């Protein structure tokens, strides 16, 4: 009986080898159930907004729901660790970023995954804009006034949506280039940060623009500058930090979709195509642009190359800035 079973197994393996369309679990049926899209930050932030917009369009192409699963904490490490440890069958993907997949491994004492080896790159989503903003409790009107205030008040707290995020990096570079001593106060996502900024519990913040934009437009928060190399179309009258006096300053966070390492090529390609189609949809583009996010698609290979380059580059930046997170 044992030899018969071995013979059947050998026959199945031989058949799969000579007939690529025949596999023990056909990939042609993917997806046959909902796909979990892990967002490694709290609901209400940039990643949540982008994931829900793009995920809804991908669901139309894939014929299955794309369910958003918010898992905030540890600068995005908790959520991306869940992606890295998920079954590599295509039914769990995550929204990685410049922070989780390039910066965090260099500044956290312990990161439970290696972004160079533990993920399958699916494709890029685009670029976000970081905005330097103040709440109503701080009486400054521009970057020069903020710098003067910070020099008179060493240790002035500034908040971000998490330690180790690109916003944290933006704050560190601002302090270095402006010659000010600031104290970082990290939050678990943009939503609680914005609530406290409006309420006066914190005076200054670096936040991803999509989350803060409605409150800026409503006059509840004041945008002093944006951190990118160019002004944001959503805030055309707000200068870049370079224009505001910090020549050479630029921090431009990117986002993309990853799956666990070891995904079947056909499954990864199906997700890659669905992502590209979603970003090409005019309605999706318009919604993201209106929110202050710049959509930009890529191939999986291009996104993998970007991840590897940024990992090396930000390792050097973090070392020079002596950024660390417990």
N, C-alpha and C positions, 0 to 999 in steps of 0.2 A: 504493500500500500504506500509506503514511504517513497519508493522509487517512482511510483505512478504520479504522486503529487509533485515530485521534483521535475518530472518530465513535463507536466502541464505548465509549471512555472517557466521552465526553459522555453517552451513553445510560445507562451505569451510574450516573453522578452524578445524572442526572435521575430515574432510577428510585428511588435512595436518598432523594432529596429529597421525592418525592411519596408514597412508601411507607415510613414510618418503620420498619416491621418488617423491611425489606430493607436490609442493610448488607454491605459487602465482607467484613467479618469479624464475623459476628453475635455480639452480646453476650449473646444468650439462652443460649448454651452455657456461659457463665462460671459456675463454674470448670471447666475440662476437664483440669486437671493440678494437682499440689500447689502450695500457696501458701507462700512463704517469709516467715516472721515474724521480722524482725531485732530482737534485744534488744541495745541498745547498751552492755551491761555484761557482766561475767564471769558464768558460770554460778554458781548458788547464791545469788544476791541476790534482792531483792524483785521486780525486773522479771522475772527468770527464772521465779520461782515463779508469779507472776500470769499471765505469758504462756503458760506450759505448761498451767495450769488452764483458762484461758479459751480458748486455742487448740484444746485437745482438744474442747471443747464446740462451738466454731465449726465444726470439721471435720465433726461429725455433721450439722449443718445444711447445710453447703456440699457435702457428699458427696465431698470431697477432703481429703487430709492437710494439716494446717497444721504446717510444719516449722520448729522454732525454730533460729535462727542467731545464736549469741552473738558479738557483735563489740565487745569492750570497748576502752577507751582514750580519752584526751582528754576525760574527763568526759561521755562519751556521744556526742561529736561525730563520731567515726569511723563508728559504726553508723548514725547518722541521716544522715550524708553519703551513705552507701551507699543509703539509702532515697530521698533526694532525687534521686540520679543514676540510679535504676533506671528501667526502662521503665514508663510509666504505664498498664499493662494490668491492674493488680489482683493480679498474681502476686507482688508484693513489697510488704509493709507493714512498719511498724516501730512500736516502743513508745516514743513520745516522753514527755517529762515536763516538769515545771515548770523543771527545769534545762536540758535540751537545747533546748526550744522557747520559753523565756522569759528565762532568766537568762544562759546561756552567751554569747550574742552580745554582751553588755554587758561581760563580764569577760575573755574570751579575746582576745588580740591579733589572731588570725586564726581566723575560723570560715568554713568553706567553703560554707555555705548560709545562706539568709535564711528563718527560720521564718515570716515574714509572707507569703512568696510561693512558696516552693519545695515546699510540701506540700499534700495534700488531706486535710482533717480527716475522719476516719471516725466517731469517737465517743470519749467518755470511758470510762475503765475504773474510776476511783475514786480514793480518797485513801489515802495511807499515813501511818503514825505514825513520827516520828523519836524515838528513845530516847537519852537521855544515860546512858552506862553506864561502869563501870570494871571492870578485871580484878582478879584476886586479889592482884596485887602492890601495889595502892594501898590503903592502910588508911583509907578514908573511907566513911562510912555514909549520907551525905545530901548535898544540894546545898550547904548552908552549910559543911560540912566541906571539900568540894571547893574552894569559893571561897577559904576560909582557906588551904588548902594551896597553891593556885595563886598567891596573893598572896605567900606565903613563898618560892615557887619560880618567879620570873618566867621565861617561856619554856617553861613546862610543855607538853609535846607532847600534842596530841589528834589522833586519826585519824578519817578518813572513808573512804567507798568511792570517793572521787574528787574531784579539784579541780573547782570550779564546780558541784558538785551541791547539792541543797537541804540536805544534811547539812553541807556546807561553809558555806553561808549560816547554818545554825543555829549553828555554832561561832563564826562571826564576830559574830553578834548576841549570843551568850552572853558573849563577851569584852567587847564594848562595854557591855552592860547590867550586868555584874558587876564591871566595873573591873579585870579581870585581863588579863595579857599572856600569850597562848597561842601556841604554834607549830603550824601546820597540817602534818600528815603525811598526804598523800593515798595511797590504795591503789587498785589496779585492781579494784574490786569488794569486796563484803562478805565473801566467803569467806576470802580471805587476811588481811583485817583481823581477823576474828574469831579466826583461828588465832593471830595474834601477840598479840592482846589477852588471850586465855586463857593463852598462854605467857609473858606478862609482858614481851614486847618493847616494847609500848606501854601506857601506863597508863590512858588515857581515850579514849572514842570517842563520836561521834554516828553512829548507824547507823539504817537503816530497820528498824523493828521485826520484820517477818516473818522476816528473816534471823537476827536475834539471839534471837528469842523462845525457841526450843528450848533454847538455852544458858542463858538467864536462868532458865527453868523448871527446868533441871537443876542450878542453883546454881553454874554455872561462871562466870557473869558477874552483876554486880549492877546492876540498873536504878535510877538515882537519880531520874529524872524523864522525862516525855515532853514533846515540844516543842509539841504542839498546844494548841488552846484548851480542849479537854476531855480528861478521862482516857480511856485506851484500855480498851474492854471486856475486852481480853485481859490487861490489867494493872490491875485496878480499884483496887488498893492503892497504886499508884505515882502520886505527885502530878504535876501539870503544873509546868512551870518557873515559871509565874505564881504558882501556889499555893506554890511553894517559896521565893518571895521576889523573883522578877523580874517585878514587876507589868507587865502589858501584853505580855509575851513570847508570841509564837505564830508558828510556822512549820509550814505544812500542805502537804506536797507532793502534787500531783495527777499522774495518769498517763492516757495515752490512746493511741489508735491513729491513725497517719497513713499515707497513701500518698504517692507522688510527685505533684507538681502535674500537672494536665492529665488526670487519670483520667476516663474516660467516666462520665457521671452514673449510668447504669444499673448499672455495675460497683461504683461507690462505694456506691450505695444497697443493693446486695446484701450487701456487707460490713457496712454499717451495721446492717442488719436482723439479720444473723447474730451480730454483737457484742451487740446488745440482747437477743436471745434467750438468748445464753450467760449474760449477767449476771442474767437473770430466772430462771434455773434454780436451784431451792433448793439442790441439791447443790453447785453452784459457789459460791453465796453463803456457805453454811456453811463451806466449805473456806477461802475467803478471809478470812472473819471470824475463824475459829479461828487463822489465821496472823497476825492483827494488821492486815489490810488491809480497808478499808471500800469495798466495791463501790458504784459509782454510775454509772448509765448516762446518756446524753444523746443528743440528736440531733446530726448532723454540724454543723448550723448553730450550735447552742449551744456545741459544743466549739470551733469556729472563733472564735466571739466571745470565749470564755474565753482562748484563746491570744493573741488580739490585746490584750485588756485586761491580761493578766499580763505580756506583753512590755513594755508601757509602764510598769506599776507597778514591776516588778523592775529596770528600767533606772534608775529613780530611787533604789531601795534600794541597788543596786550602786554608784552614783555617790556616795551619802552614805557608804557603808561603805568606799569606795575599794578595792573588791575587784578584783584583777587576777590573771590566770593566764597564764604564759608559753606 
